[in-house]
Amino acid sequence: MSAAEQDCALVVAPGLFCAWHDGRVRVGSVTDPFAEFVATPGVVLLLSLFSEPRLPTDAYQRLSEMGVPAAREAVDRLVAMKLLVPAERTAQPDAAVSAYDVVRQLGTTHDIDAAAPEFAAMFAAIRPFTLTSKPMAFALYQAVNYVVANHICGAIVECGVASGGSMMLAAATLRAHGDCDRDIFGFDTFDWSWEGASERDGFVGTPDRLDGLADTPGAEQRPCGVGIDQVAANLAGTGYRAERIRLVRGMVQDTLPVTPTGDIAVLRLDTDFYESTLCELETLYPRLARGGVLILDDYGKFKGATEAADDYFARCQIRPLLHRVETQGRIATKP
């Protein structure tokens, strides 16, 4: 019986790495770094599915629905190369992972777990509701702690809410401090729709089509949000004061100019594209309190969000220091 036919959960092996080079993805293992190979978009997508324990049969079904062929042969090869190994934990068939984000999902964060076990518990609770990586979530957690400790007044504002995981983390962190009087705003379409991509949009540091990765069947269909009622229910589970939570539905270009937020303490932007990110910065950054925290989730990953931030701050008299968080993302305090 081949590895692909065995009825046991598989997971990516410890030490597996994915590296970008010349617009291609190379996959290998630290145990045999010279055995790396150029991965096709389908292999990257397959590995992303196994970043959490998963039954091979579930992976085949998911890939078949996306039109990706030869999954069984690929699993057999990856098992033979010891890049997929039997999982010690139960399979997670509903784990949501983006193919492009497999590098982040396979990264190590032992330092975060050791330094902030209370955050690790919070992240575990919100993990089913977010595609945000642990380092980026930790940056938000630290930002909320920072504004509370330094008495920086203002709301927590997020553009690009998805299922509400980051808002849940912010609310839980505020609640842990007994600070439940801040407004929390979430701006999103709440219907899986977004603006059309322009010539400014795409991945940073790669050809626009990323050697076909952007065209992987199903890549444009990955779940990126849920309905507004479900997000409200997710946030209610944190115990934060419901009257302090405001979810605003619609394109940010339409809703931000007509929605008063007051002063902002933490501003988190995660809408990927140039036009929306530029609108968010033009409208909301002036409201960010001095010493407040700006988080740009897509900076360094998506060209649109990156160029929008660069274009906006090029016009500012004082540009903040944008500190790199991980493979993507920047964080700054407003001067």
C-alpha positions, 0 to 999 in steps of 0.5 A: 500500500502506498503512503498516499493510500494509508489511512493516517494523518500526515503533516509536513516534516520538521525542518522542511523549508520553502524559499523564494528564488528568481520567482520560483519556490524551492522546497527541501529539508534542513536534514538534506539541504542539497536535495531541494527541488523547484516546486510547482504551484500544485506542490506548494498548495499540497504542502500548505494543506499538510501544514496542519495534520490532514488525512491524505484522502481529504487533501485529494478531495480538496485538490480535486475540487480545485482542479489540481491533478496527480495529488496521490503521486505527489504525496508518495514522492513527498513521503519518500523524501521524508518531507511528509511524515505521520502526524502525532496530532489529530487531523484538522480537515478544516484548517484554512491555509493559503498556498502563498503563506505556506512559508509562514505557516511552517516557520518556528515561533518557539521564542514567542511561546516561551516569552508570552505563554498567555499570548500563546493561549489567546492565539490558539483560541483565535487560530480557527478564525484567522489566516494571520501568522503567529508573528503578525498576531504577536505584533498586534498583541504587543501593540495593544499592550503598548498603548494600554501601558502608555495610556495612549487613548483611542480606538482599535481599528482594523481594515480587512477583518476576514473572520474577525480573528485579529479583532478577537485577539485585540478585544481579548488583550484589552479585556485581560487589562480590564480596559473595555472602554475603547471602541473597536472598529472593523471595516470589511465587505463581509461578503468575500468581495474586494476591489479589482486588481490593478497593474499596481497589484501582485506579489512583491519581488516576483513576476506578476504571475509568480510562475503560475502560482497566482493561477493555481486553480482555487487560489482566488477562491480561498476563504477570506471572510465570513458574514457580518453576523458571524463575525459579530458572534465571533467577537461576542465570544471574547466577552468584550462590551458589545456596544463598543464593537462596530462592524462597518460593511462596504468598500473602505473607499465608501465607508471610511470617509463617512464613519467617524472613529475619533482618535485611533490608538492601534490601526491595522491594515489588511486589504491587500490592494493599492487603492484600498490601502491608500484610502485607509492611510489617507483617511485614518493615519491622520487620526492615529494618535501620536505614539499610536501603532500602525500595522501594515499586514501586507507590506512586503508581500503585496505590491499594491499595499506596499506601494500605497504605503510608500507613496503615502509616506513619501508625502509626509513631513515625518515618515515613521520607521516601518519595522519588518515583522517577518516574511511580510508585515511592518509595524511602526509607532507614529512620531 
